[in-house]
Amino acid sequence: MNELFQTCVTLLEQLADITNTTYEEINIYIFVIAMPLLVLMLTISNLILSLLLFKK
């Protein structure tokens, strides 16, 4: 588990270097902005698909 964490940290640090931002900014973009939006979009799509399924 520790190796996975270190790999993720290294990946985020490299991404921060590539995008000329900081590690903290990358964390905010991913876990505060992108992840909640993705969860919201998937929840809405599941609701729509459920409504379409039960409508038939």
N, C-alpha and C positions, 0 to 999 in steps of 0.2 A: 504494500500500500504506500509506503514511504517513497518507493521508486516512482510510482505513478504520480504522486504529488510533485516530486522534484522534476519529472518530465514536463508536467503541466506548467510549472513555474518557469522552467527554461523556455518553453514554447511561448509563454506570455511575454517574457523578457525579450526574446528575439522578435516577436511581433511588435513590441514597443520600439525596438531599435529600427525596424523596417519602416514603421509609420511615423517615426520621429515624435513619439509621445512617451509617456511614462507608463510604468507597470500599473500604477494605480488608475490611470485613465483607461487603460485597456480593460481592467477589472470592472470599472463603472460601465463602460460601453457594453460589455458582455453580460454582466450579472444584474445590472440595475435597469438597463434599457432593452437590450436585445432579448434576453431570456423571458422577462415578463410579457413582452410583445408577442413572442413566439407562443407562449402558453395561452395567451388570450386568443390569438388567431386560431390555434388548434382547438380550443374550447368552443369557439363560435362555429368552426367548421363541423365539429362533432354534433353540436346542437342542430345545425341545419341538416346534416345528413340523417340524424335521428328523426327529425320531423318529416323529412321526405320518405324515410322508410316506413314510419307508422302511418303515413298518409295513404300508402298503397293498400 
